[in-house]
Amino acid sequence: MAKPLIVEIPHDLGLAEARRRIADGITQADGLFAKAGIAVDKMAWTDDRLDFAMAAMGQKVDGQVDVRAETVRVEVRLPLLLALFAQQIQKRVGKEGNLLLTKK
């Protein structure tokens, strides 16, 4: 595995609302994962941390989402092949995360 991709997304929602929005967003994205050919191997909450693992086209990705009072920290460990696209993935995660945590 390559160096982890880390995205910090600030918010002013408080811990409970940020966690609820992340959980709702993951639930909505679950159907999109299947349509995109992404198999979700693991999606489990422990307190305010979501651990996940996914696979697509023979590539496995895992990581965690830590929901905090003022930020959400996303860490994704990409295989070498996908690490080539780390910058694009980082921008997309940041953009989607901001939309999720700022829309009313």
C-alpha positions as CSV (number, residue, x, y, z in Angstrom):
1,M,0.0,0.0,0.0
2,A,1.1,3.5,-0.7
3,K,1.1,6.5,1.6
4,P,-2.3,7.2,3.1
5,L,-4.5,9.9,1.4
6,I,-5.8,12.2,4.2
7,V,-8.5,14.8,3.8
8,E,-9.6,17.1,6.7
9,I,-13.0,18.7,6.2
10,P,-13.9,21.5,8.7
11,H,-17.5,22.0,9.8
12,D,-19.5,23.9,12.4
13,L,-22.3,21.3,12.8
14,G,-21.2,19.7,16.1
15,L,-20.3,16.1,16.5
16,A,-23.7,14.5,16.5
17,E,-25.0,16.3,13.4
18,A,-21.8,15.7,11.5
19,R,-21.9,12.0,12.3
20,R,-25.6,11.8,11.3
21,R,-24.8,13.5,7.9
22,I,-21.9,11.2,7.2
23,A,-23.9,8.1,8.1
24,D,-26.8,9.3,5.9
25,G,-24.4,10.1,3.0
26,I,-22.8,6.6,3.3
27,T,-26.3,5.0,3.2
28,Q,-27.2,6.9,0.0
29,A,-23.8,6.2,-1.6
30,D,-24.2,2.4,-1.0
31,G,-26.4,2.0,-4.0
32,L,-24.0,4.0,-6.2
33,F,-21.1,1.8,-5.1
34,A,-23.0,-1.3,-6.4
35,K,-23.9,0.4,-9.7
36,A,-20.2,1.4,-10.2
37,G,-19.0,-2.1,-9.6
38,I,-17.6,-1.4,-6.2
39,A,-18.0,-4.2,-3.6
40,V,-18.2,-3.0,-0.1
41,D,-16.3,-5.5,2.1
42,K,-16.7,-3.6,5.4
43,M,-18.6,-0.6,6.7
44,A,-18.7,-0.5,10.5
45,W,-19.1,2.3,13.0
46,T,-17.2,2.2,16.3
47,D,-18.3,5.3,18.3
48,D,-17.5,8.2,15.9
49,R,-15.2,6.3,13.6
50,L,-16.3,4.5,10.4
51,D,-14.0,1.8,9.2
52,F,-14.4,0.7,5.6
53,A,-12.9,-1.6,3.0
54,M,-13.9,-1.8,-0.6
55,A,-12.8,-3.5,-3.8
56,A,-13.2,-2.8,-7.5
57,M,-11.4,-4.2,-10.6
58,G,-9.1,-6.3,-8.4
59,Q,-8.0,-3.3,-6.3
60,K,-8.7,-3.1,-2.6
61,V,-9.1,0.2,-0.7
62,D,-9.5,0.6,3.0
63,G,-9.5,3.4,5.6
64,Q,-11.5,5.3,8.2
65,V,-13.6,8.3,8.7
66,D,-13.2,10.0,12.1
67,V,-15.9,12.4,12.9
68,R,-14.9,15.2,15.4
69,A,-16.6,18.2,16.8
70,E,-15.1,20.6,14.2
71,T,-13.6,18.4,11.5
72,V,-14.1,15.2,9.7
73,R,-10.9,13.3,8.9
74,V,-10.9,10.8,6.1
75,E,-7.9,8.5,5.7
76,V,-7.8,6.2,2.7
77,R,-5.1,3.6,2.0
78,L,-4.8,3.2,-1.8
79,P,-3.0,0.4,-3.6
80,L,-0.1,1.5,-5.8
81,L,-2.2,1.6,-9.0
82,L,-4.8,3.9,-7.5
83,A,-2.2,6.0,-5.8
84,L,-1.5,7.4,-9.2
85,F,-4.9,9.1,-9.0
86,A,-4.5,10.2,-5.4
87,Q,-4.7,14.0,-6.1
88,Q,-8.0,13.6,-8.1
89,I,-9.4,11.3,-5.4
90,Q,-8.4,13.8,-2.7
91,K,-10.1,16.7,-4.5
92,R,-13.3,14.6,-5.0
93,V,-13.5,13.5,-1.4
94,G,-13.0,17.1,-0.2
95,K,-15.6,18.4,-2.5
96,E,-18.2,15.8,-1.7
97,G,-17.5,16.0,2.0
98,N,-17.9,19.8,2.0
99,L,-21.2,19.5,0.2
100,L,-22.4,16.9,2.7
101,L,-21.4,19.0,5.7
102,T,-22.5,22.4,4.5
103,K,-25.8,21.9,2.8
104,K,-28.9,22.6,4.8
